[in-house]
């Protein structure tokens, strides 16, 4: 879904990507730290989990747990971004 043209355009125009891999880490002692951060932001340990976070307002604008189609992901991004306005 991420390489879909409409999704890629939305991400490139309006988002800064950050990834938090909680299922694998080269530093085992960081795994718990990463899982705790995921739980703090999403109240879930599900994977994949997508979060739209506003660093200025320090708030979560959207959370989606699980896989979805490219069209559904685009809707999720746009609906989350609309909460900034």
FENLIN-V507941 format. One record per residue. RES is the residue in three letters. PHI is phi in whole degrees, 0 to 359 (none if undefined). PSI is psi in degrees with one decimal (* if undefined). D_LAST is the distance of its C-alpha to the last C-alpha in Angstrom with 2 decimals. Layout:
# FENLIN-V507941
res=RES phi=PHI psi=PSI d_last=D_LAST
res=RES phi=PHI psi=PSI d_last=D_LAST
This chain:
# FENLIN-V507941
res=UNK phi=none psi=-34.9 d_last=25.68
res=UNK phi=297 psi=-35.9 d_last=24.33
res=UNK phi=282 psi=-7.3 d_last=26.60
res=UNK phi=303 psi=135.9 d_last=25.52
res=UNK phi=305 psi=-46.3 d_last=24.49
res=UNK phi=294 psi=-39.6 d_last=21.17
res=UNK phi=293 psi=-46.5 d_last=20.21
res=UNK phi=300 psi=-40.9 d_last=21.54
res=UNK phi=296 psi=-44.2 d_last=19.64
res=UNK phi=298 psi=-46.7 d_last=16.23
res=UNK phi=297 psi=-46.2 d_last=17.32
res=UNK phi=295 psi=-33.9 d_last=18.78
res=UNK phi=278 psi=-29.3 d_last=15.94
res=UNK phi=229 psi=-3.5 d_last=13.02
res=UNK phi=227 psi=155.2 d_last=14.83
res=UNK phi=246 psi=120.8 d_last=17.69
res=UNK phi=280 psi=138.0 d_last=20.18
res=UNK phi=220 psi=136.3 d_last=22.05
res=UNK phi=242 psi=140.3 d_last=24.76
res=UNK phi=234 psi=102.6 d_last=26.48
res=UNK phi=270 psi=109.5 d_last=29.74
res=UNK phi=264 psi=-10.4 d_last=31.16
res=UNK phi=268 psi=-17.6 d_last=34.02
res=UNK phi=213 psi=141.5 d_last=35.77
res=UNK phi=206 psi=146.8 d_last=36.16
res=UNK phi=283 psi=-13.4 d_last=38.88
res=UNK phi=241 psi=94.5 d_last=38.95
res=UNK phi=307 psi=-35.9 d_last=39.87
res=UNK phi=291 psi=-14.0 d_last=39.18
res=UNK phi=274 psi=-14.9 d_last=35.48
res=UNK phi=303 psi=-44.2 d_last=35.12
res=UNK phi=293 psi=-38.2 d_last=34.80
res=UNK phi=298 psi=-44.6 d_last=32.26
res=UNK phi=296 psi=-43.9 d_last=30.09
res=UNK phi=297 psi=-39.9 d_last=30.53
res=UNK phi=297 psi=-40.8 d_last=29.66
res=UNK phi=295 psi=-43.3 d_last=26.38
res=UNK phi=301 psi=-45.7 d_last=25.52
res=UNK phi=295 psi=-38.8 d_last=26.49
res=UNK phi=297 psi=-43.5 d_last=24.48
res=UNK phi=283 psi=-34.6 d_last=21.21
res=UNK phi=241 psi=-12.5 d_last=21.95
res=UNK phi=58 psi=35.6 d_last=24.79
res=UNK phi=202 psi=154.0 d_last=26.73
res=UNK phi=249 psi=10.9 d_last=29.30
res=UNK phi=297 psi=150.5 d_last=28.78
res=UNK phi=223 psi=131.4 d_last=28.93
res=UNK phi=280 psi=153.1 d_last=27.04
res=UNK phi=231 psi=130.3 d_last=23.84
res=UNK phi=251 psi=134.2 d_last=20.53
res=UNK phi=231 psi=133.8 d_last=17.78
res=UNK phi=253 psi=118.2 d_last=14.27
res=UNK phi=238 psi=133.6 d_last=14.06
res=UNK phi=264 psi=107.0 d_last=11.82
res=UNK phi=289 psi=-23.9 d_last=14.74
res=UNK phi=287 psi=-51.5 d_last=13.20
res=UNK phi=276 psi=-5.2 d_last=12.08
res=UNK phi=50 psi=53.5 d_last=14.98
res=UNK phi=220 psi=149.8 d_last=13.66
res=UNK phi=278 psi=123.7 d_last=14.23
res=UNK phi=265 psi=-23.5 d_last=11.36
res=UNK phi=194 psi=145.9 d_last=14.04
res=UNK phi=223 psi=132.9 d_last=17.83
res=UNK phi=228 psi=130.9 d_last=20.28
res=UNK phi=250 psi=126.9 d_last=24.01
res=UNK phi=104 psi=175.7 d_last=26.53
res=UNK phi=279 psi=157.8 d_last=26.96
res=UNK phi=203 psi=165.3 d_last=25.20
res=UNK phi=288 psi=165.0 d_last=25.51
res=UNK phi=299 psi=-39.9 d_last=23.66
res=UNK phi=295 psi=-41.8 d_last=21.99
res=UNK phi=293 psi=-38.3 d_last=20.89
res=UNK phi=294 psi=-41.3 d_last=19.63
res=UNK phi=299 psi=-44.0 d_last=17.58
res=UNK phi=301 psi=-44.8 d_last=16.05
res=UNK phi=302 psi=-46.7 d_last=15.45
res=UNK phi=298 psi=-46.7 d_last=13.72
res=UNK phi=292 psi=-40.7 d_last=11.44
res=UNK phi=295 psi=-39.3 d_last=10.69
res=UNK phi=293 psi=-44.5 d_last=10.13
res=UNK phi=296 psi=-34.0 d_last=7.87
res=UNK phi=297 psi=-23.3 d_last=5.64
res=UNK phi=291 psi=-12.9 d_last=5.49
res=UNK phi=283 psi=-23.9 d_last=3.81
res=UNK phi=273 psi=* d_last=0.00
